[in-house]
Amino acid sequence: MYRAKRAALSPKVKRRVGKYELGRTIGEGTFAKVRFAKNTEND
């Protein structure tokens, strides 16, 4: 319950990995998640 409240109150922060900005999860399997990513160097 605490986690849900904390997530609702915190602003949405985009995560970056190297030159990529990660977005929403588009798939999930047993060993990994697949997330939408945008190359920030090509903007």
Number of C-alpha atoms within 10 A of each C-alpha: 5 7 8 8 9 10 10 10 9 8 8 8 8 9 11 14 9 8 12 14 14 16 15 10 11 9 10 10 7 5 5 8 10 12 13 12 16 14 13 11 7 6 5
